[in-house]
């Protein structure tokens, strides 16, 4: 997943990722464990998957939900 961006959009996922990703966008259900992520985008109110960052890397989360 090196250089992956907009990962997991509209997915039901159970994943443990071993490499950092650029961005995660709107995962619908399940969980994602990732060592580092630069950006989490949640602009779909149905995207409720849990995202756990293992090393606490600073990231910005964009949320456009009303």
For each residue, the residues with C-beta under 8 A, 3 or more apart:
1: 4 7 17 19 21
2: 19 20
3: 22
4: 1 7 21 22
5: 21 22 23
6: 9 23 24 25 41
7: 1 4 21 23 24 25
8: 11 13 15 24 25 26 27 32 49
9: 6 25 26 27
10: 26 27 28 44 47
11: 8 27 28 30 49
12: 27 28 29 30 49
13: 8 27 29 30 31 32 49
14: 30 31
15: 8 30 31 32 33
16: 33
17: 1 21 32 33 34 35
18: 35
19: 1 2 35
20: 2 34 35 36 37 38 57
21: 1 4 5 7 17 24 34 36 37 38
22: 3 4 5 37 38 39
23: 5 6 7 37 38 39 40 41
24: 6 7 8 21 27 32 34 37 39 40 41 51
25: 6 7 8 9 40 41 42 43 47
26: 8 9 10 41 42 43 44 46 47
27: 8 9 10 11 12 13 24 30 32 47 49 51
28: 10 11 12 46 47 48 49
29: 12 13 48 49
30: 11 12 13 14 15 27 49 50
31: 13 14 15 49 50 51 52
32: 8 13 15 17 24 27 49 50 51 52
33: 15 16 17 52 54
34: 17 20 21 24 37 51 52 53 54
35: 17 18 19 20 53 54 55 57
36: 20 21 53 54 55 57 59
37: 20 21 22 23 24 34 40 51 53 57 59
38: 20 21 22 23 57 59 60
39: 22 23 24 59 60 61 62
40: 23 24 25 37 51 59 60 61 62
41: 6 23 24 25 26 61 62
42: 25 26 47 61 62 63 64 65
43: 25 26 47 62 63 64 65
44: 10 26 47 65
45: 65 66
46: 26 28
47: 10 25 26 27 28 42 43 44
48: 28 29
49: 8 11 12 13 27 28 29 30 31 32
50: 30 31 32
51: 24 27 31 32 34 37 40
52: 31 32 33 34
53: 34 35 36 37 56 57 59
54: 33 34 35 36
55: 35 36
56: 53
57: 20 35 36 37 38 53
58:
59: 36 37 38 39 40 53
60: 38 39 40
61: 39 40 41 42
62: 39 40 41 42 43
63: 42 43
64: 42 43
65: 42 43 44 45
66: 45
